[in-house]
Amino acid sequence: MKKLFSLFLAMLLAAGILAGCGGAEKPVKDISSNEPKKELKSETEFPVKIKDATGKEVVIESKPERIVSLIPSNTEIAFALGLGKEIVGVSDNDNYPKEVTKKEKIGGMQINVEKVISLKPNLVLAHPSIAQSSKEGLQQLKDAGIPVLVVNDAQNFEQVYESIKMIGTATGEKDEAEKIIQNMKERIAKVKEKASKIEESKQKTVYVEVSPAPEIYTPGKNTFMNEMLSIINAKNVFGDLEGWAKIDQEAVIKKNPDVIVTTYGFYVKDPVGNVTSRKGWENIKAVKNKQVVDVNSDLVSRPGPRLAEGVEELAKAVYPEIFAK
């Protein structure tokens, strides 16, 4: 499979998934004198101890001023926390926000240890997939005295919230993390409320294709996409399968979904035409009724703040008559 999707799917099948700006330092009460209250840097909250995804305790002595992120999801969370200036290095696969193009690149699944050390970070945000593919490299960073925080491999929204909290705590941005989580929950709640009014007889069946023919993969249960379809009151036709499942074309024809959603438009030209031109698919309801749509893969698969936007986009794709007005 091609570049970004190959990372996205391969890590899901083998080790885990790949991953807005805003925020500012929060005012802290100065109780040491009668001077007017003023904003103090959040170093007052340090040192902090965090048990990371590997179960190891990571000690961060002071608020990180130089951060290296080894995976896109962590980068997006850090930028959303308002830490864009503190980010000094990102992975080769980072593509959001646009500011990441100006950051130093430190490699992909295999990190460039020397490059990371040269950036003199006082925090490295890692991921279980990187912990496996670059185990020795991460140990070298630790041996160099650099705190390495392995953020959990989020597989659902609650775990995404945990990731945001973990990074927020590690960087002294706990309050901002809570704001992000609350905003995500509110946006999702609005979609869920609107979707709850869809009558059972009008609920649509959906087939999601995350990899095109001949190697067709679709999300089953215990995936973000399946959870999102549940939120918008739609039925995943392959919701009985586990994780990211390989299927054949006949299975899709037999399911005869109302809507087909693809997520690979970032590397396949005309993804909708790729589906509608397949022999034998012309009688599928989604094809006949022109209900085949491509959505941004990052929005519906990358475990970060933009997943809430992904829910909104998926709702528009499946129920345009309700959500695209």
N, C-alpha and C positions, 0 to 999 in steps of 0.2 A: 504494500500500500504506500501511498505517497506521503512524504514528509510529515506534516503536522498530524494528519489522521493516523498515520502509522504509529506515531508516538501515542496518540490518544487511545487507539484501540489496543495496541500491543500491551501498553501498560495496564489497561483494564483487564485484559485477559491473563497477563502474567503477574503484574505487580501492583497496578493501581492506575488511576486517572492522571493525565497530565494536570493547571490552574491557570471610575470616577475619582476623581481627586477631591480632596477637601480636608478639613480638620485644622485644628490649631491647638496650641498649648492651652490647658485649662487653668483657670485661676485657682490658687490654693490659698487658704486663709493663713495669714502671718500672725501667729499668736505669741510671738516672742517680744513684741513691743507694741506701743500705742501708735506707731506710724500707720498711715493710710494703707488699706489693703492693696496689694499689687500682685501681678501675675508672677508666679515663680515657676521655674522650670521643673518638670516632673522628675528630676533626679532625686527629689526628696522621697520618692517611692522605692528607690533602689537601696541595696541589691534585692533582686527578686529570684526566687527559686521556682522552676517550672518542671513538672514531669512531662517529658515529650512523648511522641508516639512510640518510641522504642522502650518506654518505661524508665528511661534514665533521667536523673535529676540534672537540669541545666541551670547553672548559676550565672546571672547577668549582673555584673557589678554596678553599672551605671547606664543611664539612658543611651542607647546606641546612636552614634552619630554617623557611622559608616556601615551600611547594611548591604550584603550581597544576597540576592535571591536566586535559588537554583531551579525554580520552576514557575511557569506563568501564573498559576493560581495564587501563590504566595505574593508574587509581585503585584497583582491586582489588588489584593487585600491591603498590602503596605501602602500603595498609592491612595487607596480609598481612605486610609487612616491619616492621610496628609503627610506621608513620609517620602514624597518624591525626591526631595533634596538629599535625604539621607541615603537613598538607594544609589550605590556606586557601581554595582555590577548585576547583570541579569543573564539569563540563559539565552542560547541562540534561538530558542523557540518563542521568546516573548514578542508580543505584537500589540499589546495594549497596556496603558494608554500610549499615545503617540510619542510621549517623552522617552519611552524605553529605547527608541531608536538612537538616542544620543548617549545611552549608557554603555559602559564597557561590557563586552560579551565574554562569558567565562566557560562556554562549551554547552553541550547538550546533555545526553544521558551520561556521558563520560566527561566529568568536569576537568578543567585545566587548573590543577591545584596551584601551580606556580603563579598563574594569573590572579587567582583569588587571593593568595597571600600577599601579592604585590599591591593589591588594593587596600590593604591594611584595615579590613573590616573588624568591628567589634561585635558583630552578630552575623551569622550565616543562617538563612532560612532554607532548610532542606525539606525532603519529602521521603516517605518510605521507599518509593521506586528508586530514588537517587541513592538512598542508603544501601540498596542492594546492588545497583549497577556501578556505584563508585564508593564501595565500602572502604577500601584502602585510602582513597582520596580524602574522605571525610575524617578518617582517623588521623591523617597527616595534618589536617586543619586543627583538629583538637590538640594534637601534640604540639602544634605551634602556638597554643594558648588562645585560640579563637573559639568562642562559644558557638556551638552548632546546635540549632534547634530543629528537630525533625517534626514537622507539623503533620497532624493526622491525615490519613488517606480518606477524605470525606466521600461517603457514598450516598448520603441523603442530606436534606436541608438541616436537620439538627446537627449533624456532624460538621457541616459548613459553618454553622454558628459557633461551634466549638473551635474551629480553626481560626475564625476571626477573633474570638476571645483570647486564644493562646497568643496570637501575634500581637494583639493589642496589649496584653499583659507584658509581654517580652519587651515591647518598645515604649512602655509608659503611656500608652494611649487607650487605656481601659474604657474611659468614658466615651471616646469616639467610637470604639468598637461596639459598645452597647447601642449607640445612636444608629450605626449602620445596620445592626441586626434588627432593631425596632423598625427602621424604614423598610427593610426587606419583608418583614412580617406583615406590615401594614399593606404594602403593595400586593402581596400574595393574598391577603385576606379579602381585599377588594375584588380580586379576580374570582376567588372562591365564592364570595357572596353572589356575584353576578351569575356565575355558572350554576349555582344551586337552584336557580329558577328554571333551568332547562328541564323540561319534562322528560321522563324516562324514555318515552316513545320517540323522542327527538334527539337522544344522545347518539353521537356519531362513533363509529368504529374507525380506528386509526392504525395504519401500518407505518412504522418509522424505519427508514433505511439509512443506516449510518455508513454503509460501504456498498458501492454499486456492483453489478454483475461483472465478472463471474463469481467473485467472492462476496456474497451478500450476507451482511450482518445486521441484526436488529436488536434493540434493547428489550429485555424481558423484565421480570420483577427484580427489585433491589437495584434499580438504576434511576438516575435523575429523571430521565425522560418518562419512565413509567409513573413516577411520583407526580410529575407535572401533568400528565394526562389525567390522572386521578383528580388533581386539583381543579382542572378545567371541566370536569364532569364528562370526559370522553373515555372510551374503552380501548385499551391496547390489545389488538387482535392476537399478539404473541405474549400477552401478559402472564401466560401460564409457564413460559420458559424462564430459565434462571440466567441472570446477568446478560452478557452480550453474546447472543446466540447466532450461529451460522445456520442459514436456512436455504432452501431451494425455491426456485421460481414457482413451481407447482403449488407449494404451500401457500404462497401469497394469493395466487389465483383462486385457490379453494376458500381462503378466508374472505375474499371479495370485500375489502374495506371501503368505507365511505370516503375516506381521505387518506392520501399518501403524503408523508412528510419526508423529505431528504435533508441531509445535513452536510453534504460534501460539495456544495457549490464553490467553495474556496479553492478547490483544485480540479474539479471536473467541469468542463464547459457545457452549458445547457443541461443541468441535472434533471430538470423537468422533462425535457425531450428525451433524455437517456431512459427515463422510465416509460413514457407514453409510447415510445417507438418499439417496445419489446413485443415480439411475436407472442400472441396468446393473451396479452394483457389488455387488449382493446375492449374487452367486455367487462373488465373490472369496473365497479361503480365509480370509483375515484377517477379513473381515466375517462370513462364515458361522460362524466359530469364536470370534467376539467377541474377536479379538486386535488391536484398534485402541486405541492408547493415546497420550495427550499427555504430553510431557516438557517440563521447563523449558528454554526456548530459551537463556537465558543460560548454563546449565550445559554445554550441548553446542556452543556457538558462540563464546562470549566467551573470547578467548585470555588466560587468567589461571589462578591457582591452583585455581579451582573446576572446571577441566576434569576433574580426577581424579574428583571427585564425579559429574561428568557421565557418565563411563564406567560408574561403578557404577549410576547410575540407568538408563542405557540397557540395561545387562545385566539389570536387574530387569524392565524393560519387555518385552524380547525373550524372555528365558528366566526367567519368574517361578518356574517349577517348580524352578529350580536356584539362582537368586540372591535370591529373595524369601522364602526360608525363614527 
